[in-house]
Amino acid sequence: MNKRHRSNKKKAEGIFIVERRGNEEDVTSPILMKKWADITSMDLYHLYEFHWKTDEISKRFGATSFQILNRLRR
């Protein structure tokens, strides 16, 4: 093996092809500034990922649980 091949092999160690979850405040603050009409299903998935409950989301955006579930289906 030549030196170039070995160095590339060492660089690949410990790299995982997985998206890392960001800081909760960095992810949720832009979502919380939006109005309900601008919220996407991906925004809701991010809120659920950070342990938001449906009741908390409905109080924050003034939407019913039924509207939240329908938005998740989009």
C-alpha positions as CSV (number, residue, x, y, z in Angstrom):
1,M,0.0,0.0,0.0
2,N,1.2,3.5,-0.7
3,K,1.1,6.3,1.8
4,R,-1.8,8.1,0.0
5,H,-4.0,5.1,0.3
6,R,-3.4,4.6,4.0
7,S,-4.1,8.3,4.8
8,N,-7.4,8.1,3.0
9,K,-8.3,5.0,5.0
10,K,-7.6,6.8,8.3
11,K,-9.7,9.7,7.4
12,A,-12.7,7.5,6.8
13,E,-12.6,6.1,10.3
14,G,-15.3,7.4,12.6
15,I,-17.4,9.0,9.9
16,F,-21.1,8.1,9.9
17,I,-23.5,9.0,7.2
18,V,-26.2,10.3,9.5
19,E,-27.5,13.8,9.9
20,R,-26.8,15.2,13.3
21,R,-29.6,16.7,15.2
22,G,-28.9,20.4,15.9
23,N,-29.4,22.4,19.0
24,E,-33.1,22.6,20.0
25,E,-33.2,26.3,20.2
26,D,-31.6,26.7,16.8
27,V,-34.1,24.4,15.2
28,T,-37.3,25.4,17.0
29,S,-37.0,29.2,17.2
30,P,-37.5,29.8,13.4
31,I,-40.4,27.4,13.5
32,L,-42.1,29.2,16.4
33,M,-41.8,32.6,14.6
34,K,-44.0,31.3,11.8
35,K,-47.8,31.6,11.5
36,W,-49.9,28.4,11.3
37,A,-50.4,28.9,7.6
38,D,-46.7,28.8,7.0
39,I,-46.0,25.7,9.1
40,T,-45.1,22.6,7.1
41,S,-45.3,19.0,8.1
42,M,-41.5,18.9,8.4
43,D,-41.7,21.7,10.9
44,L,-44.1,19.7,13.0
45,Y,-41.9,16.6,12.8
46,H,-39.0,18.7,14.1
47,L,-41.2,19.9,17.0
48,Y,-42.2,16.3,17.8
49,E,-38.5,15.3,17.7
50,F,-37.8,17.7,20.5
51,H,-40.6,16.3,22.6
52,W,-43.3,18.9,21.9
53,K,-46.8,17.5,22.5
54,T,-49.9,18.0,20.3
55,D,-51.5,20.1,23.0
56,E,-48.5,22.4,23.3
57,I,-48.4,22.9,19.5
58,S,-52.2,23.6,19.4
59,K,-51.9,26.2,22.1
60,R,-48.9,27.8,20.5
61,F,-50.3,28.1,17.0
62,G,-54.1,28.2,17.8
63,A,-54.8,25.1,15.8
64,T,-56.9,22.1,16.7
65,S,-55.5,18.6,17.1
66,F,-57.4,17.6,13.9
67,Q,-55.7,20.4,11.9
68,I,-52.3,19.3,13.3
69,L,-52.8,15.7,12.2
70,N,-54.0,16.8,8.8
71,R,-50.9,18.9,8.4
72,L,-48.7,16.0,9.3
73,R,-50.3,13.9,6.5
74,R,-49.2,16.5,3.8
